[in-house]
Amino acid sequence: MLERAFERIRSKYAAAEKADLFEELKEFLSNPRALPHAVIASRHGISVGAVGVTIHRLRQRYAESLREEVGHTVSPPEEIEDEIRHLIAAVGR
């Protein structure tokens, strides 16, 4: 599930011809201090603020994608959040 959610986001960046940006930003999904924002901004010709906004949106999209994936595995939609908490706990072990 985690990988499918991740691949869905990767595909969207690739379709927008921003796969190289995604490769640098994906680290922020698990490591909030992966690379200085200024370095990414310089490499991609965007502002430091834009990097922060893009990381925030990436995290939101990943969360939405993960909820959608989990939604395919549970019967009532009300169980999605509980299943995500269980998944995070299991992965964190």
C-alpha positions as CSV (number, residue, x, y, z in Angstrom):
1,M,0.0,0.0,0.0
2,L,2.7,2.4,0.9
3,E,4.6,1.7,-2.3
4,R,1.5,2.1,-4.5
5,A,0.7,5.4,-2.8
6,F,4.3,6.5,-3.3
7,E,4.3,5.4,-7.0
8,R,1.1,7.2,-7.7
9,I,2.7,10.5,-6.6
10,R,5.9,9.7,-8.4
11,S,3.9,9.2,-11.6
12,K,2.2,12.6,-11.3
13,Y,5.6,14.4,-10.9
14,A,6.9,12.4,-13.9
15,A,3.9,13.4,-16.0
16,A,4.6,17.0,-15.2
17,E,8.2,16.5,-16.2
18,K,9.4,17.1,-12.6
19,A,10.7,13.6,-11.8
20,D,14.1,15.1,-10.8
21,L,12.4,17.4,-8.3
22,F,10.4,14.5,-6.9
23,E,13.6,12.5,-6.4
24,E,15.0,15.2,-4.1
25,L,11.7,16.0,-2.3
26,K,10.7,12.4,-1.6
27,E,13.2,12.3,1.2
28,F,11.1,14.8,3.1
29,L,8.3,12.2,3.4
30,S,10.4,10.4,6.0
31,N,13.2,12.9,6.9
32,P,12.1,16.5,7.6
33,R,15.7,17.7,7.3
34,A,16.7,15.7,4.2
35,L,18.4,18.5,2.3
36,P,18.6,22.3,2.8
37,H,15.7,24.0,1.0
38,A,18.2,26.5,-0.5
39,V,20.1,23.7,-2.3
40,I,16.9,22.4,-3.9
41,A,15.8,25.9,-4.8
42,S,19.1,26.6,-6.5
43,R,19.1,23.3,-8.4
44,H,15.6,23.9,-9.8
45,G,15.5,27.6,-10.2
46,I,12.7,28.2,-7.7
47,S,12.5,30.2,-4.4
48,V,13.2,28.7,-1.0
49,G,9.6,29.5,-0.1
50,A,8.4,27.5,-3.1
51,V,10.4,24.5,-2.0
52,G,8.7,24.6,1.4
53,V,5.3,24.9,-0.2
54,T,6.1,22.1,-2.6
55,I,7.2,19.8,0.2
56,H,4.0,20.6,2.1
57,R,1.9,19.8,-0.9
58,L,3.8,16.6,-1.5
59,R,3.1,15.4,2.0
60,Q,-0.6,16.3,1.6
61,R,-0.8,14.4,-1.7
62,Y,1.0,11.4,-0.3
63,A,-1.4,11.3,2.7
64,E,-4.4,11.5,0.3
65,S,-2.9,8.8,-1.9
66,L,-2.3,6.6,1.1
67,R,-5.9,7.1,2.3
68,E,-7.2,6.1,-1.1
69,E,-5.0,3.0,-1.1
70,V,-6.2,2.0,2.4
71,G,-9.8,2.7,1.4
72,H,-9.5,-0.1,-1.1
73,T,-8.7,-2.5,1.8
74,V,-11.3,-1.7,4.4
75,S,-15.1,-2.1,4.2
76,P,-16.6,1.0,5.9
77,P,-14.7,4.2,5.1
78,E,-14.8,5.1,8.8
79,E,-12.1,2.5,9.3
80,I,-9.5,4.2,7.1
81,E,-7.9,6.4,9.8
82,D,-7.7,3.4,12.3
83,E,-6.1,1.3,9.6
84,I,-3.6,4.1,8.8
85,R,-2.6,4.3,12.4
86,H,-2.2,0.6,12.6
87,L,-0.1,0.7,9.4
88,I,2.2,3.4,10.8
89,A,2.6,1.6,14.0
90,A,3.5,-1.6,12.2
91,V,6.0,0.1,9.9
92,G,7.6,2.0,12.8
93,R,8.6,-1.2,14.6
